[in-house]
Amino acid sequence: MNPSFRTAALSRGALGTGALTAVLSLLLVIGGLTANTAAGETGQPAGVLGAIGLFLGGTLLAVGALARRVVALSGRR
């Protein structure tokens, strides 16, 4: 396998995983915000997990974007 092919596949995988993590984490945060506190529900666990997931998803998106840029720059040589 070509190293640039591996890097391109890694960047696509990181972007896809990061996007999926960010979307699911956003759903957790929304679920935490819609908790019915009058009924004794608390949205804190979902909100905290969602915030952690958003940071993780953002990091994966940044890594995927950086890898994609590196692949694009190496192809111009």
N, C-alpha and C positions, 0 to 999 in steps of 0.2 A: 504494500500500500504506500502511496505517495504521502510524505509528511504533510503537505498542504491539504490533501484530502482529509487526513485525520484531524487537522486543525479546523478545517471547515465543518466537519461533522461534529466536533466538540463544541464549536461556537453555536451551531444550530441547536444542539442538545441543551446547552446552557441557556440559550435564549428561550427555548420552549419550556424548559423546566422552571425558569425564573418567571415567565409569564403565567404559567399555570399556578405556581405558588403564590404569586401576587394576587391573582384573581380569587383563589380560594381563601386567602387571608383577608381580602377585602370583604368577602361574604361573611367571614367570622366576625369582623369588626361591625358590620351592619347588623348581624344577629345579636351581638352584644349590646348595641345601641337600642335595639327594639325590645329588650327584656322588659317585662311587666313587673316593675318593682313593687307595685301595690299588692301583687299576688305572692310576693316573697321571692321572686326570681332575681337573680343577679347576673349581669352580663360581664362581670369582671373576668372570669376565666376565658371566655370566648374573646373578649377584647384584648387581653394580654397575649393570648396565643396568636391572634390576628396581627397584632403589632409586631411580634417577633417574626412571624411569617412574612410580613411586608418588608422588614429589613433583610431577611434572607432572600426573598424574591428580587428585591432591588439589587442586592449584591450579585446574584446570578445573572440578572439582566445586564449589569455593568460588565461583568466578566465576558459574557457572550458578545456584547457589542465591541469590547476591546479586542477579543480574539478575531472577530470578523474584520475589524479594521486592520489588524496585523496581517491577516491573510490577503486582504486587498492590496496592502502596500507591498507585500512580498511578490505578488503577481506582476507588479509594474517593473520590476528589475530587469 
